Amino acid sequence: MQIIWHGQSCFQIEARHNKSEQTLILIDPFSEEIGLRLPKLRADILLVTHLHHDHNNIKGVEGEPFLIQGPGEYEVKKVFVQGISSWHDDKLGRERGPNTIYTIEAEDLKLCHLGDLGQKELTPEQLEAIGDVDILMIPIGGVYTISAKEGIRVMSQIEPRIIIPMHYQIPKLKTETKLDGLDKFLKAMGIRSLEPINKLSIKSKDISPEEAKIVVLTP
């Protein structure tokens, strides 16, 4: 499996089933109004966590992907996707509305993408639906989502093996209110710095059951 981050909450995932068969998954493509460039992307499965312009640029995606925009269970091209209801704020959606958490199962790996989660903690029902997670994609920029400290609380609830931070301030990103940067999250985790990588290439045998690992991707 290969995981590439394009900025904000946009991830490109390549799940390879054998030498000749793969499924391309894309999550939350953004409008270029936010200052970032969306590369030409094709997808077999397109996931949208909520209908804000920095997450739902469906027209910017090539091909005819199977579109998932909310809660439910879906099986497409040997990939199992589950959408779980959540809130974009900590006031039951009264400020920013709903958000969908997605779990993705492929290649004997389970991924979880939290979207623009604004809840300071997950409910027991949400945790049960999410289950055991190998790779967690979690927002840490605050303002519109959970902050670094709140993110650590949610991480401790889920207990993933690998954590990929997302939705934080990066060069050229334009938002009404500036997001927190990666350094705030790393400092809260007691980490001085981490070398970013262009993509995460991983197999189920690479997952360590003993120690959680943070992976920083270059957008």
N, C-alpha and C positions, 0 to 999 in steps of 0.2 A: 504494500500500500504506500502511496505517496500523498503527502498533504502539503499544499502550498497556500500561503496567506497573501491576499491582495490588499490588505488594509481594512479598517473598520471590522466588520464581522464576516467578510467575504472569504470563504475558503473553497479551494478546488481540491477534490479528493479523487484519486484514481484507485479503484479497487480492481485488482487483477485476479481473475478466477483460474485462469490457466494461461499458457503461452499465447493463445490466440483470442482470448475472451476477457474483456474488461468492461467496467461500468464507470462512467464519469459522473461525479456528483458535484453540484455547485450549490453553495449556501450564500444567501443574502448579497447578490450583486448590487452595487451602489450606483446612484446617479453621479455623473461627473460634476454636478453642481457643488459637491463637497470638496473639490480641488484635487482629487485623486483621479488618475487615469485608469479606466477599466480596460484591461487588454481584451483581445478577441477571445471569447470563451465559448466552448461548446459543452453541452451537458446531456446526459441521458435522464438524470433526475435533478430537478431544481427545487430547492427548499427555500421558502421565504418565512422568516420568523414573525414579521409584522409588516404593516403597510406604510412605513415611512420611507421617504425617497432615498435615504442612504442604505436601504436594505432590500428594495423591491424593484430593481431595474430589470424586469422580466424581458423587456424588448431588447436589452443589450446582450442577450444570450443567444448564440447560434444553435441551429438544430431544432428539433421538436421535442424538448424534454418533457418528461412526466412531471407535472407541476403539483407540488404539495404546499398548501398555504395554511395549515392549521392542524388541530388535534386529530388523531386517528392512527390506524395501523395500515401500513402499506408494504407490499412486497413487489419489487420491480427489478428485473434483471439480476436475480440472485442477491439482492440487497434488501434487508428488512429495515424499515423506517418506522419509528413511533413518534407521533407528535403529542406533546403533553402541555396542557393549559397552564399558563402562569401570567404574571403581571409585569408590565413595563415600569411600574413604580411600586412604592411601598404603601399605597393607599387603595388597594384593590382595583387598580386601573382607573381611578377617578381623574388622574392627571394626564396619563399617557396611554391608557388603554391596555389591551391584552398583548401578550407575547407568547410565542410557542417555543418550548424547549424541544429539541429533537435528539433522539438516540438513533444511531446508525449501526447496524451490524453487518459486517462483511469481512471476509478473510479471517474468520475466527477472532476478530477484534470488535470491541464495542466502543463507539465514540459517542460523546454527548456534547452538543452545541447549545449553549444556554441562551443564545440570542441576546436581546437587550433586557436581560433580567434586571428588575428594579427591586425585587423583594430582598430584604436584608437576610432572610433565611428561607429555606425551602420547607414546605409542609411535609408531614409524614406521608401523605398520599402521593405527593410529587416524588419524594425519595424512593418510595416503593416502586413507582412506575419507572423511574430511571434505572434502579438496580445497580449491579456492579459495572463499573466503568473503567476501561483501559486508558482512554485518552479524553481529556476534558478541555473544551474550548470555552474560556470564561472571560467576560468583560471585566475590566479593572479601572476604567477611566473616570468613574464617578459622574457627577452632573446628571446624565441621562440614564445611567445604569448604576449597579453597585460599585462601590469604591474598592480600593486595594484591601482595606481592612475587612470590609464586608465580604469581599471575594474570598479571603482566607477562611472566613467563617463557613461560607458555602462549600469551599473545597474540603474542609474538615468534615462536613456532612456527607459528601459524596465519596471521599477517599479514593480518588482516581490514581492510576499508576503514573500517568504523564499529564502535565498541565501545560496548555498553550494559552498564554494571555492574549487578549484581543481588545478592540474598541478602546484604545488609548491614544493620546496625542502623538502624532508622527508628523514629519515635515510635509508641508503643503495641505494638510487637512484643515478644512474650514468648517467650524461649527459656531453657533451663536455664542456659546460659552466654551472657553478652551477646556479640554479634558486634561486630566492628570496624565503624566508620562509614565513610562515603564519603570523609571528609577524609583518612584514612590512605592510601587508594588514590590520590587526587588528588596528595597530597604526594609519594608514591613516583613519580608520573608527572611531577613538576616543575610541577604546575598549582596555582595558588593557589585558584581557585574556578571553578565553571561554573554558569551560570544554568540551572536545570531547566526542562524543557518538559512540557506535559501529554501530548502524544503526538508521535510521529515520523511525519510524512507524507512519503513518499519514492517516487521512481521510479528506474528503473535509470539514466536519464540524469543523475541527481543525484549518482551515485557518482563520487568522484574517484579515479583510479587511482594518484595520486601521493602523497597525504598521508592518513594515518589520522586519524580524528576520533573523539573521545569524546562521546557524547550521554548526558546525565543526564535520566532521566524522573521525573516526580512521581508517586508511587503514589496 
